[in-house]
């Protein structure tokens, strides 16, 4: 790629400057992409240095993410210059970690343990920990941590939580770089259908988050409702009227109903808590033939599981009905229909537009049914 065509962000990353940073002036990033499922909103930059926030982030990195693999290595060999992290300025002396939070957390844990006498580090190791060489980012992108971590670990983002993956792919590839689903899929080693579902789900989640009535109750755990349920069942997409052009649901009424079912009501109760139940039960419940069951569910007369039981009872009854059909009689009726086709009053039908349209629809349905049976018989 010619240098003149390199995006501004990539040019900034090509010109990172080395800087010596004291460990005590280095702060962990509470808005690290790893933490998207652990907090509801970002921490303002002016609060990053607060002790309680730094203690919480260090705890997350130790207990939720894990730094055990780094502790022994650094304790034995020290912090190598080849392991340079990326930071950005918070103020004249302080830096926040942009990329390398696990490594910095390990350094801080080892330094604290040494201070408390829990371990004794070799003086060379201690020296490599207390002052390290980092690369400083001086650009203005507030989401630079997302960009760097995603670009540095392209296929590694598949190990991130799903919402985190979707946010990065949508904002950095689909929106900023205007890449298509196939192009993104090729870059990340994924299927284009996976990428499409991921991006659509992120827009759907964002639409839910922006809803004035229910948005405050839509946390990261609700993302699966879209990726694992709504976009796995075409009937749900249709019911919510997904528009691929605007990347949003157009049926506001049904969307509100859906959000009301997956968020707490006035008593703190949630009608549907699992994406699995949206996919396997709600996708049937919204069908016209189950309208009465849906009304009971929506009115709070039955739970989603009781609705499932009622649907299964109806489906079982229909199966029994189909099993009890007299095959010979059915075949005779089909033969009779075939004979009637040869005696259709064509001139009379042609003069009636409604009759012609109706006949076309019937023939199309019959053709579809015949093709399905032919495929069944050929197996």
C-alpha positions in Angstrom: 0.0 0.0 0.0 1.5 3.4 -1.0 2.3 5.5 2.0 0.0 8.2 0.8 -2.9 5.8 1.0 -2.2 4.5 4.5 -5.0 5.6 6.9 -4.1 8.3 9.5 -4.4 5.9 12.4 -2.0 3.4 10.8 0.5 6.2 10.1 0.3 7.2 13.7 1.0 3.6 14.7 4.0 3.5 12.4 5.5 6.5 14.3 5.2 5.5 17.9 8.0 7.0 20.1 9.9 5.0 22.7 9.7 6.4 26.3 11.0 5.4 29.7 8.1 5.0 32.1 8.2 4.5 35.9 5.9 1.7 37.0 4.3 3.9 39.6 3.3 6.4 36.9 1.7 3.7 34.7 -2.0 3.1 35.1 -4.1 0.1 33.9 -6.9 0.9 31.5 -10.4 0.3 33.0 -11.8 0.6 29.5 -9.7 -2.2 28.0 -11.7 -4.1 25.4 -11.3 -7.2 27.6 -13.7 -5.7 30.1 -16.7 -4.9 27.9 -18.8 -7.6 29.6 -17.7 -6.6 33.1 -18.8 -3.0 33.2 -21.9 -1.1 32.0 -20.3 2.2 31.0 -16.8 3.5 30.3 -14.7 5.2 33.0 -14.0 8.9 32.3 -10.3 9.6 31.6 -10.0 11.9 34.6 -11.0 9.1 37.0 -8.6 6.4 35.6 -5.9 7.2 38.3 -8.3 6.7 41.2 -7.0 4.0 43.6 -10.3 2.1 43.8 -10.6 1.9 40.1 -7.0 0.7 39.6 -7.5 -1.9 42.3 -10.7 -3.1 40.6 -8.9 -3.4 37.2 -6.0 -5.2 38.8 -8.4 -7.7 40.4 -10.2 -8.3 37.1 -6.9 -9.0 35.3 -5.8 -11.3 38.0 -9.0 -13.2 38.6 -11.1 -12.9 35.4 -8.5 -12.6 32.7 -5.5 -14.3 34.2 -1.9 -13.3 34.5 -0.4 -16.4 36.1 1.5 -17.4 32.9 3.3 -14.0 33.0 4.2 -13.9 36.7 6.7 -16.8 36.7 8.3 -15.8 33.4 8.9 -12.2 34.5 10.0 -13.2 38.0 12.6 -15.4 36.5 13.8 -13.4 33.5 12.6 -9.9 34.2 10.7 -7.7 31.8 12.3 -7.9 28.4 12.7 -4.8 26.1 11.2 -6.9 23.3 7.9 -6.9 25.3 7.4 -3.2 24.9 3.8 -2.0 25.7 1.9 0.9 24.1 0.8 3.8 26.3 -0.7 7.2 26.0 -0.4 10.3 28.2 -2.9 11.0 30.9 -1.0 14.1 32.2 2.6 15.4 32.2 4.0 12.4 34.1 1.3 9.7 34.0 0.5 7.2 31.3 -2.4 4.7 30.7 -1.8 1.4 29.1 -3.2 1.1 25.6 -1.9 -2.4 24.8 -0.2 -4.7 27.4 -2.5 -4.5 30.4 -1.9 -8.1 31.4 1.9 -7.6 31.4 1.7 -4.3 33.4 -0.7 -6.0 35.9 1.9 -8.8 36.3 4.6 -6.2 36.9 2.5 -4.5 39.5 1.7 -7.7 41.3 5.3 -8.7 41.5 6.4 -5.3 42.7 3.8 -5.3 45.4 4.7 -8.8 46.5 8.4 -7.8 46.7 7.6 -4.7 48.7 5.5 -6.8 51.2 8.3 -9.3 51.5 6.2 -12.1 50.1 8.9 -12.7 47.5 12.4 -11.4 46.9 13.3 -10.4 43.3 16.8 -10.3 41.9 17.9 -6.7 41.7 18.2 -6.9 37.9 14.7 -8.2 37.6 13.5 -5.5 40.0 15.2 -2.9 37.9 13.5 -4.1 34.7 10.1 -4.0 36.4 10.2 -0.6 38.1 11.2 1.4 35.0 10.3 0.0 31.5 10.5 1.2 28.0 7.2 1.7 26.3 5.9 3.1 23.0 3.8 6.2 23.4 0.8 7.0 21.2 0.2 10.7 20.7 -2.8 10.6 18.4 -6.3 11.7 19.3 -8.4 8.5 18.9 -10.2 7.7 22.1 -10.7 4.1 20.9 -7.1 3.5 20.1 -6.9 0.4 22.4 -9.6 -1.3 20.3 -7.8 -0.5 17.1 -4.4 -1.6 18.3 -5.5 -4.8 19.9 -7.7 -5.7 17.0 -5.1 -5.0 14.3 -2.3 -6.6 16.2 -4.3 -9.8 16.9 -6.6 -10.0 13.9 -7.5 -13.7 14.2 -7.1 -13.4 18.0 -10.3 -11.3 18.2 -12.2 -14.6 17.7 -11.1 -15.3 21.3 -12.8 -12.1 22.6 -16.3 -12.1 24.0 -18.9 -11.9 21.2 -20.0 -8.4 21.8 -16.4 -7.2 21.9 -15.8 -9.0 18.6 -18.8 -7.5 17.0 -18.0 -3.9 18.2 -14.5 -4.1 16.9 -15.4 -5.6 13.5 -18.4 -3.3 12.9 -16.7 0.0 13.9 -13.2 -0.6 12.6 -13.7 -2.6 9.4 -17.3 -2.2 8.3 -17.9 1.5 9.2 -14.4 3.1 9.2 -12.8 1.1 6.4 -16.0 0.4 4.6 -15.1 -3.2 4.0 -17.7 -5.7 2.8 -18.7 -8.9 4.7 -16.7 -11.1 2.4 -13.6 -8.9 2.6 -13.8 -8.8 6.4 -14.3 -12.6 6.5 -11.3 -13.3 4.4 -9.2 -11.0 6.6 -10.3 -12.7 9.8 -10.5 -16.2 8.6 -14.2 -16.4 9.2 -17.3 -17.2 7.0 -19.0 -14.2 5.4 -22.3 -15.4 6.9 -20.7 -15.3 10.4 -19.5 -11.8 9.8 -22.9 -10.6 8.5 -24.7 -12.0 11.5 -22.1 -10.5 13.8 -22.5 -7.0 12.3 -26.3 -7.1 12.1 -26.5 -8.3 15.7 -24.3 -5.4 16.8 -26.5 -2.9 15.1 -29.6 -4.5 16.6 -28.0 -4.5 20.1 -27.1 -0.8 19.6 -30.7 -0.1 18.6 -31.9 -1.8 21.8 -29.4 0.2 23.9 -30.7 3.4 22.4 -34.3 2.7 23.2 -35.6 5.4 25.6 -37.8 3.0 27.6 -35.7 -0.2 27.8 -32.2 0.8 26.8 -30.9 1.2 30.4 -31.7 -2.5 31.0 -29.9 -3.8 27.9 -26.5 -5.0 29.1 -23.7 -7.0 27.3 -25.4 -10.3 28.2 -28.4 -9.4 26.0 -26.2 -9.4 22.9 -26.7 -13.1 22.5 -30.5 -12.5 22.2 -29.7 -11.1 18.7 -26.7 -13.1 17.5 -27.8 -16.5 18.9 -31.6 -16.1 18.5 -33.1 -13.3 16.3 -30.6 -13.7 13.5 -30.7 -17.5 13.7 -34.5 -17.6 13.0 -35.8 -15.8 9.8 -39.3 -15.8 11.3 -38.1 -13.5 14.1 -36.3 -11.2 11.7 -39.5 -11.0 9.7 -41.7 -10.4 12.8 -39.4 -7.5 13.9 -39.1 -6.3 10.2 -35.3 -6.1 9.9 -34.2 -3.7 7.2 -30.7 -4.6 5.9 -30.4 -1.1 4.3 -30.8 0.9 7.5 -29.5 -2.0 9.7 -32.4 -1.6 12.1 -35.8 -3.2 13.0 -38.7 -1.3 11.5 -41.6 -2.8 13.4 -41.4 -0.5 16.5 -44.4 -2.1 18.2 -43.0 -5.7 18.0 -39.5 -4.5 18.9 -40.8 -2.8 22.0 -42.7 -5.9 22.9 -39.6 -8.0 22.5 -37.5 -5.7 24.6 -40.2 -5.7 27.3 -39.9 -9.5 27.5 -36.1 -9.7 27.8 -35.8 -6.9 30.4 -37.1 -6.7 34.0 -40.7 -5.6 34.6 -41.9 -3.4 37.6 -41.5 -6.4 39.9 -38.0 -7.2 38.6 -39.2 -10.3 36.7 -37.9 -11.1 33.2 -40.3 -13.1 30.9 -37.5 -14.5 28.7 -34.0 -14.8 30.2 -32.2 -17.1 27.7 -31.4 -16.6 24.1 -32.2 -20.3 23.6 -35.8 -19.7 24.6 -36.1 -16.8 22.1 -34.7 -19.0 19.4 -36.7 -22.2 20.1 -39.9 -21.0 21.8 -40.6 -17.4 20.9 -40.0 -18.2 17.2 -43.0 -20.5 17.4 -45.0 -18.5 19.8 -45.3 -15.5 17.4 -46.9 -17.6 14.6 -50.5 -16.8 13.8 -51.7 -20.3 14.8 -50.4 -19.7 18.4 -51.9 -16.2 18.8 -54.1 -17.2 21.7 -51.1 -18.6 23.6 -49.1 -15.5 22.8 -51.8 -13.4 24.4 -51.8 -15.4 27.6 -48.0 -15.2 27.7 -48.0 -11.4 27.1 -50.7 -10.9 29.7 -48.6 -12.8 32.3 -51.1 -15.7 32.5 -48.5 -18.2 31.6 -44.6 -18.4 31.5 -42.5 -18.9 28.4 -42.1 -22.6 29.5 -45.8 -23.1 29.9 -46.3 -21.5 26.5 -43.8 -24.1 25.2 -45.9 -26.9 26.7 -49.1 -25.6 25.1 -47.4 -25.3 21.7 -46.0 -28.9 22.0 -49.5 -30.1 22.9 -51.0 -28.5 19.7 -48.1 -29.8 17.5 -48.5 -33.3 19.0 -52.3 -33.2 18.2 -51.5 -32.1 14.6 -49.1 -35.0 14.2 -51.7 -37.4 15.5 -54.2 -36.0 13.0 -51.8 -36.4 10.1 -51.0 -39.9 11.2 -54.7 -40.9 11.2 -55.4 -39.7 7.7 -56.8 -42.4 5.4 -54.1 -42.7 2.7 -56.3 -44.4 0.1 -59.0 -41.8 0.5 -56.5 -39.0 0.1 -55.1 -40.5 -3.1 -58.6 -40.8 -4.5 -59.2 -37.1 -3.8 -55.9 -36.2 -5.6 -57.0 -38.3 -8.6 -60.4 -36.5 -8.5 -58.6 -33.1 -8.5 -56.5 -34.2 -11.4 -59.6 -35.0 -13.5 -61.2 -31.7 -12.5 -58.2 -29.8 -13.9 -59.0 -31.1 -17.4 -62.5 -29.7 -17.2 -61.7 -26.2 -16.0 -63.8 -23.5 -17.9 -60.7 -21.6 -19.2 -62.6 -18.9 -21.2 -64.8 -18.1 -18.2 -61.8 -17.9 -15.9 -59.7 -15.7 -18.2 -62.4 -13.1 -18.2 -62.2 -12.9 -14.4 -59.0 -11.3 -13.1 -59.5 -12.3 -9.5 -60.1 -15.9 -10.6 -56.9 -15.9 -12.7 -54.8 -14.5 -9.9 -56.3 -17.1 -7.5 -55.6 -19.9 -9.9 -52.0 -18.7 -10.4 -51.4 -18.8 -6.6 -53.0 -22.2 -6.3 -50.9 -23.6 -9.1 -47.7 -22.1 -7.6 -48.5 -23.7 -4.3 -49.2 -27.1 -5.9 -46.0 -26.9 -7.9 -44.0 -26.2 -4.7 -45.7 -29.1 -3.0 -45.0 -31.5 -5.9 -41.3 -30.5 -6.0 -41.0 -31.2 -2.3 -42.6 -34.6 -2.7 -40.4 -35.4 -5.7 -37.3 -34.6 -3.7 -38.6 -36.8 -0.8 -39.4 -39.7 -3.0 -36.0 -39.5 -4.7 -34.0 -39.8 -1.4 
